[in-house]
Amino acid sequence: MKTIWLVGASEGIGRALAIELAKDENNTLILSARNKERLGELAQDLEKKPLLIEMDVGNKRSVAKAWSNIQKESISIDTIIYCAGYYKPMSAEFMEIDEIEKMIEVNLVGAFRVLDLVTPEFIKRKNGHIVLIGSVAAYIGLPNGIGYGSSKAGVIHLAENLKCDLSDYNIKVQVINPGFVKTRLTDLNSFQMPSIITPEEAALYISNAMKTNAFESRFPFLFSNFLKLISKLPYWLYFKLAKIIKPSDK
């Protein structure tokens, strides 16, 4: 039996991932998100009822309260998946600092808040599994990616730090980087998104990646590896390509 705490389960990739993980009868799920109603609706769709913990990762007190509620249940967590995310397409020409701060708060700072509570338990037991959901947008600075790309680059860097520091404690650390996934957030984009996939497809990719020992996984194959390749190019060439791939309206 494995107990998995999935943070960011109410919408998009997180919601689909909860459904995918619930297919394995050996998994016991703890599902967290800000939207209690959406979590309740999700739970009704799952044959094995999860523990629902309302939590706003942008609020330190809310995270602490959620952790306290989990502790009261005397549950030992085996895997933590941080899938909470916020996105708004934005150019440096028209920056909205409140939106940028929210992206960094939800995508990156929230991960630190959750891990600050979970990691000591993993260290104490010398066992655990940390999964951070990043983005291929973190590989390189992309047009109209102000704020989001920076926050997800921070997630990858955080995963690297964790891997370096926690490997001696038998703690498995993974960062999984999706490309474009059709959700209410990517629906905000006004450009054609290459190789876009459904949340259900993304959930299957993530679930399969979690079963491997790979530190970093990315999908879909062609698009994600294309961006990875660009990130290895010298800057003078990368910036030329960035102009070519700059999104255009539909």
C-alpha positions in Angstrom: 0.0 0.0 0.0 1.2 3.5 -0.8 -0.2 6.8 0.5 0.1 9.7 -2.0 -0.5 13.3 -1.2 -1.4 15.1 -4.4 -1.4 18.9 -4.1 -3.3 20.7 -6.8 -5.9 18.1 -7.5 -9.0 20.1 -8.3 -8.4 21.0 -11.9 -6.5 20.2 -15.1 -3.5 17.9 -14.8 -3.9 17.3 -11.1 -7.5 16.3 -11.4 -6.7 13.8 -14.2 -3.7 12.5 -12.3 -5.9 11.8 -9.2 -8.2 9.7 -11.4 -5.3 7.9 -12.9 -3.6 7.1 -9.6 -6.9 6.0 -8.1 -7.0 3.1 -10.7 -4.3 1.4 -8.7 -6.0 -0.2 -5.7 -2.8 -0.2 -3.8 -2.8 3.7 -3.7 -4.4 5.6 -0.9 -4.9 9.3 -2.0 -4.8 12.5 0.0 -6.1 15.2 -2.3 -5.6 18.9 -1.7 -6.6 22.1 -3.4 -8.2 25.5 -2.6 -11.6 24.6 -4.1 -13.3 22.3 -1.6 -16.4 21.9 -3.8 -14.3 20.7 -6.8 -12.5 18.3 -4.6 -15.8 16.9 -3.4 -17.0 16.4 -7.0 -13.7 14.6 -7.8 -14.1 12.3 -4.8 -17.5 11.2 -6.1 -15.9 10.0 -9.3 -13.4 7.8 -7.4 -14.3 4.3 -6.4 -11.9 4.4 -3.4 -12.7 7.5 -1.4 -9.7 9.7 -0.8 -8.9 12.0 2.2 -9.8 15.5 1.1 -7.7 18.3 2.6 -8.6 21.9 1.7 -5.4 24.0 1.3 -4.3 27.2 -0.3 -0.6 26.9 -1.1 -0.4 30.7 -1.4 -1.2 31.0 2.3 1.4 29.7 4.9 -1.2 29.3 7.6 -3.5 27.2 5.3 -0.6 24.9 4.5 0.3 24.5 8.2 -3.4 23.8 9.0 -3.6 21.2 6.2 -0.5 19.4 7.5 -1.9 19.4 11.0 -5.2 17.8 9.7 -3.2 15.1 8.0 -1.2 14.5 11.2 -4.4 14.1 13.1 -5.3 11.2 10.8 -2.0 9.4 11.8 -1.2 8.9 8.2 2.3 8.2 7.0 2.8 9.7 3.5 4.9 7.8 1.1 4.8 10.2 -1.9 4.2 13.9 -2.2 3.2 15.3 -5.7 3.3 19.0 -6.1 1.0 19.8 -9.0 -0.4 23.2 -7.9 0.0 25.7 -10.7 -1.0 29.1 -12.0 -0.4 30.6 -15.4 -1.2 33.8 -17.2 0.5 34.5 -20.6 2.4 37.8 -20.4 5.0 39.7 -22.3 7.7 41.9 -20.8 6.1 44.8 -22.7 3.0 44.6 -20.5 4.0 43.1 -17.2 1.4 42.7 -14.4 3.4 42.4 -11.2 0.4 41.0 -9.2 0.0 38.2 -11.7 3.7 37.5 -11.7 3.9 37.3 -7.9 0.9 34.9 -7.9 2.6 32.6 -10.4 5.8 32.5 -8.3 3.8 32.1 -5.1 1.7 29.2 -6.3 4.2 27.4 -8.6 7.3 27.8 -6.5 6.9 29.2 -3.0 4.0 26.9 -2.4 6.2 23.9 -3.1 8.7 25.1 -0.5 5.9 25.5 2.0 4.7 21.9 1.5 8.1 20.4 1.4 9.2 22.2 4.5 6.7 20.1 6.4 6.9 16.8 4.5 10.7 16.4 4.0 11.6 16.1 7.7 9.3 13.1 7.9 10.9 11.5 4.9 14.4 12.2 6.4 13.4 10.7 9.7 12.1 7.5 8.0 14.9 7.5 5.5 12.4 6.9 2.8 10.0 8.9 0.6 9.2 10.0 -2.9 9.0 13.7 -4.0 7.5 14.5 -7.4 7.5 18.1 -8.7 5.5 19.1 -11.8 7.5 21.6 -13.7 7.2 22.6 -17.4 9.2 22.6 -20.6 8.7 26.3 -20.5 11.5 26.3 -17.9 14.1 25.2 -20.3 14.5 28.5 -22.0 13.2 32.0 -21.8 10.2 32.0 -24.3 8.3 34.9 -25.8 5.2 35.9 -23.7 6.5 33.7 -20.8 7.4 36.3 -18.2 6.7 35.0 -14.7 5.6 31.5 -15.5 8.9 30.3 -17.1 10.8 31.8 -14.2 8.7 30.1 -11.6 9.0 26.7 -13.3 12.7 27.1 -13.8 12.8 27.6 -10.0 10.9 24.3 -9.6 13.5 22.4 -11.6 16.3 24.1 -9.6 14.5 23.1 -6.4 14.3 19.5 -7.6 18.0 19.5 -8.3 18.8 20.9 -4.8 16.6 18.2 -3.3 18.2 15.4 -5.2 21.7 16.6 -4.1 20.8 16.9 -0.5 18.4 14.0 0.1 19.9 11.1 -1.9 21.7 9.8 1.2 18.3 9.4 2.9 16.8 7.0 0.3 14.4 9.7 -0.8 13.5 9.6 -4.5 13.2 13.0 -6.2 11.7 13.5 -9.6 10.8 16.6 -11.7 8.3 16.0 -14.6 8.1 18.6 -17.3 4.9 18.7 -19.5 4.6 20.5 -22.7 1.2 22.1 -23.7 -1.7 20.4 -22.0 -5.3 21.6 -22.7 -6.6 23.1 -19.5 -8.5 26.2 -18.4 -5.2 27.9 -18.1 -3.7 27.1 -21.5 -7.1 28.1 -22.9 -5.9 31.6 -22.2 -3.3 31.4 -24.9 -4.1 33.2 -28.2 -1.7 31.1 -30.3 -1.6 27.7 -31.8 0.0 25.3 -29.2 2.2 22.6 -30.8 1.8 19.0 -29.8 -1.0 19.9 -27.2 -2.3 16.9 -25.3 -5.2 16.2 -23.0 -5.0 16.2 -19.2 -5.7 12.5 -19.3 -2.7 11.9 -21.6 -0.5 14.0 -19.3 -1.7 12.1 -16.3 -0.7 8.8 -17.9 2.8 10.2 -18.8 3.3 11.3 -15.2 2.0 8.1 -13.6 4.4 6.1 -15.8 7.3 8.4 -15.1 6.8 8.0 -11.4 7.4 4.3 -11.8 10.9 4.9 -13.2 14.1 6.0 -11.6 14.6 9.0 -14.0 15.3 12.2 -12.2 13.8 14.3 -15.0 11.1 13.3 -17.5 9.4 15.4 -20.2 6.6 15.0 -22.7 5.4 14.9 -25.4 8.6 13.5 -26.9 9.2 15.6 -30.0 8.2 19.0 -28.7 9.8 18.7 -25.3 13.1 17.4 -26.8 13.0 20.2 -29.3 13.0 22.8 -26.5 15.6 20.9 -24.6 17.8 20.9 -27.7 17.3 24.7 -28.1 18.3 25.2 -24.5 21.8 23.7 -25.3 22.5 26.1 -28.2 24.7 29.2 -27.8 22.8 32.3 -26.9 23.3 34.1 -30.2 21.6 31.2 -32.1 19.0 30.6 -29.4 17.8 34.3 -29.6 17.5 34.1 -33.4 15.3 31.0 -33.1 13.3 32.6 -30.3 12.2 35.3 -32.8 11.2 32.6 -35.3 9.1 30.6 -32.8 7.5 33.7 -31.2 3.8 32.9 -30.9 1.4 34.4 -33.5 -2.3 34.8 -33.0 -4.6 32.2 -34.4 
